Amino acid sequence: MELNTLDWIVMLSTLFGIVGYGVWKTRSVNNVKSFLLGDKDLKWWTIGLSIMATQASAITFLSTPGKAFQDGMGFAQFYFGMPIAMVIICVFFLPIYYKLNVYTAYEYLERRFDLKTRMFTALLFLISRGLAAGITIFAPAIIMSSILGWPLEQTNLFIGILVIIYTVAGGTKAVSVTQKQQMIVILTGMFIAAGMIIYKLPADIQFTDALQISGKLDKLEIINFKFDLTEKYTIWTGLLAGVFLFLSYFGTDQSQVQRYLSGKSLNESRLGLIFNGIIKGPMQVFILFVGILVFVFFQFNKAPIHFNPGNVEAVYASPNAVAFQSLEAAYDVVFEEKQAAIRVFNASEENSIDYTSSLAMVKTLDQQEKDLRNEAKALISQTDENLDTEDGDYIFINFILNYMPIGLIGLLLAVIFSAAMSSTASELNALATTTMVDFYQRAFKSDESDKHYLVMSRVFTVAWGCVALFFAMIASLFDNLIEAVNIIGSLFYGTILGIFLTAFFLKQVKGNAVFVAAIITETVIVCIYAFTPIAFLWLNLIGGILVLILALLIQQLMGNNESDPMLDSSTT
Amino acid sequence: MEDQSKLNDQEEAPPFLGTWKRVYTYTLILHFIILCSLYFFFNQYA
């Protein structure tokens, strides 16, 4: 598919405009503190938007509407624990970081425990975030290249190099100021997209009708009260496991900690976190709701039987082409019948005979449509078992490119690239800071000039940019990209959070005990993920609690011979 | 958490609601209201 010239102009001018603004705005950054912590002058709204932009990657805007299209609003529950986590961070984490005046969250661990615990935790962060940065770049690139025919490697390079330019030039401050612009572009683009979908619904379908139709097809069940450890999204995973995930992500992941440490004061940082806690959940609900609107739109406009055009092309070029075409023909018939049944349902009085019978018909046809989609997926697998049949990530972009007006397509592509760039920039900035502060400066060169550290911080930013690009080049498509990032996070976050919780709440536990506990826990978590059906969100809670319990037990067994570094440093 | 309580005693008041304890309480109440509203809004169509 070819992009119109106007779309190219809108997309490129938006992206280059933001990058140029970031570089210009931070041209005076000339010392390492300014590069790693900004000038500590950010107000709460910039911090809040920066925190939101760091978390919301391109995956958020590609995957989330697709998730709502396929499974409904249930994914929103994932974010229900966020305000609770924000309050806990404001009360316990933030004041300590401010008091100790740290550059990274892991510095605190050396003061509380010892060097090896600091380095082990920083290493876990580098591994998980380094991998995630690769996926953050790769996710939009693979989808854009598949839909628009852009070469994958060049698309990866385009995103990666743009991010590296302004992150290297202006460090933390460049990340924060560009994120503010990026969030404005993202929110504007998504609101316009939602408005356009409602505008493009048939004249006899009102907004409330759209809700009625999606509700009857089980898309609006936003809260699931069932307690089942194998279910990914329930109110319990959100409120219990989700709190642990967000505590770990926002409280101990340097890519987030660095955002609020660049605040003007403790108060500004707190307000930024609270702002994020309140706004983020509704924002995700809104993005999911855009997916629901796309679902309703496709009840009246024929959707392809499979949304990944690359897979469809592969089947068409194989001996399965005839079978696939007959599936498409059957799908067309079901679509026409379903559309007619929906119109009857929509026009009939509630609880009338027409209402009941047409609703039953809509549900039956909806199931048939799902069955046909699954048959199409089976045929794709049969054609080439290496093809990924999950097409949820392609739904929204497919809709944008085929049904949005010229100009708006360019803006929405800019939304996707802006989101990719905003989170990648935070990640590179945090990876470089941790490498610089927790490893290079701490263990190798502790007595160099400020200029040397500034140069090395820029070198590490470029190096991590190259590592992320390398992972992006070799990554393969997971079932759902947003899940892939969350799974990688969940494998490490529980342990990292457990170490921090031990530091804050179990004063009797010393470095050796928490270090051994963390290593055992990480091994257990990887085994649980590999060998049990427990949903990945629970790994955060299990990891966090396991470190606390093991650290306490091991400390009891070891006795109380170790010295306390915090006590030592305060008495010398 | 002795260090913690000392830190909290020394901190500045928030720009609204007087104390941080109140800000946190109202944040959680607001969150609860948002959750209930979302549930009842979508549930009427489900």
HADDOCK unambig.tbl for C-alpha pairs under 7 A between the chains (distance, minus, plus):
assign (segid A and resid 83 and name CA) (segid B and resid 28 and name CA) 6.77 0.50 0.50
assign (segid A and resid 83 and name CA) (segid B and resid 31 and name CA) 6.98 0.50 0.50
assign (segid A and resid 84 and name CA) (segid B and resid 28 and name CA) 6.89 0.50 0.50
assign (segid A and resid 87 and name CA) (segid B and resid 24 and name CA) 6.10 0.50 0.50
assign (segid A and resid 92 and name CA) (segid B and resid 4 and name CA) 6.94 0.50 0.50
assign (segid A and resid 95 and name CA) (segid B and resid 7 and name CA) 6.58 0.50 0.50
assign (segid A and resid 211 and name CA) (segid B and resid 45 and name CA) 6.31 0.50 0.50
assign (segid A and resid 212 and name CA) (segid B and resid 45 and name CA) 5.28 0.50 0.50
assign (segid A and resid 215 and name CA) (segid B and resid 45 and name CA) 4.88 0.50 0.50
assign (segid A and resid 215 and name CA) (segid B and resid 46 and name CA) 4.13 0.50 0.50
assign (segid A and resid 216 and name CA) (segid B and resid 46 and name CA) 5.73 0.50 0.50
assign (segid A and resid 218 and name CA) (segid B and resid 46 and name CA) 6.33 0.50 0.50
assign (segid A and resid 220 and name CA) (segid B and resid 42 and name CA) 5.70 0.50 0.50
assign (segid A and resid 220 and name CA) (segid B and resid 46 and name CA) 5.67 0.50 0.50
assign (segid A and resid 221 and name CA) (segid B and resid 42 and name CA) 6.93 0.50 0.50
assign (segid A and resid 221 and name CA) (segid B and resid 43 and name CA) 6.72 0.50 0.50
assign (segid A and resid 221 and name CA) (segid B and resid 46 and name CA) 6.25 0.50 0.50
assign (segid A and resid 222 and name CA) (segid B and resid 39 and name CA) 6.41 0.50 0.50
assign (segid A and resid 222 and name CA) (segid B and resid 42 and name CA) 6.96 0.50 0.50
assign (segid A and resid 223 and name CA) (segid B and resid 39 and name CA) 6.68 0.50 0.50
assign (segid A and resid 267 and name CA) (segid B and resid 14 and name CA) 6.55 0.50 0.50
assign (segid A and resid 278 and name CA) (segid B and resid 31 and name CA) 6.69 0.50 0.50
assign (segid A and resid 505 and name CA) (segid B and resid 1 and name CA) 6.90 0.50 0.50
